[in-house]
Amino acid sequence: MDVVFASRLETEPQAWVAALRDALPEARVRLWDDGQPEGQADFAVVWAPPSDLFAREPRLRALFNLGAGVDALLNMSGLPDALPLVRLEDGGMAVQMAEYAVFHLLRESRDFGRYERQQTERRWRPLDDIDRAAWTVGVLGAGVMGARVAQACVALEYPTAIWSRSGRAVPGVESFSGPSGLDALLARTRVLVNVLPLTDATRGILCRRVFDRLRPDAVLINIARGGHLVEADLQEALDRGQLRSAALDVFEREPLPPDHPFWMDVRIRVTPHIAGASLMDGTVRQIAAKIHALNRGDAITGIVDRNRQY
């Protein structure tokens, strides 16, 4: 069995190769373009793989992505139609995304940002107590990540609802689905957290139409993909006061250019796509278990539906 690790972005590829070798001792695990013979790989583990991967490795039985989002892979030239594409299911990302969302929820609802500003002014001034009923949370996306985010908010007693196309139920969370369900969720939401997959249907979903349907003085938290956000509409919603702030971890262009206006806008908090990193140990265990299952002829979860794009 031959496994190739291929990434144009991973800064420590040898560490991933070593971890995969430990988890798959029966396999030959190699780094892409390391001088060994090509064309023999059964499985590829990838993150932003080289464009010629499929031409040089035509015998692949499955492609494992190191992230949950597969929009970039689906757009790659030469991706074989019949090649199973397997997305990462959690791998330590869900709890990190929940932490990210809760941090920004608390910063706004508990006025911690204002307390930070008061400290710089040496002002001792307790602000109003929290009214949780005024801080309704709406989560877009009911997969593993979205469910974990919603449940973390519920655990802190914030009124929380979730929306997905399929209407998947999440225990303890009010669920909505479909176009009418989206409008209903937005109408009750003050803090909107986006954890949707990026598809043709969801590209640009964070736009003026959505912002105008939120409760006044709303907050946006985007930890999914930059392609979900219409940046001009966000800027306009902030300028007219429909939104009070936004926390953005993902952008259409990454790294975010130094001259981008988001950097200097005090209403926007920018982080460099770190809300949910794929943790090596859990990710490698998951991928190795699925490779073993495929070799036994067993079915696995996480295979991307090309029609749904996730």
Buried (B, 14 or more C-beta within 10 A) or exposed (E): BBBBBBBEEBEEBEEBBBBBBEBBEEBBBBBBEEEEEBEEBBBBBBBBBBEBBBEBBEEBBBBBBBBBBBBBBBEBEEBEEEEBBBBBBBBBBBBBBBBBBBBBBBBBBBBBBBBEEBEEEEEEEEEEEEEEEEBBBBBBBBBBBBBBBBBBBBEBEBBBBBBBBEEBBBEEBBBBBEEEBBBBBBEBBBBBBBBBBBBEEBBBBBBBBBBEBBBEEBBBBBBBBBBBBBBEBBBBBBEEEBBBBBBBBBBEEEEBEEEBEBEEBEBBBBBEBEBBBBBBEBBBEBBBEBBBEBBEEEEBEBEBEEEEBB
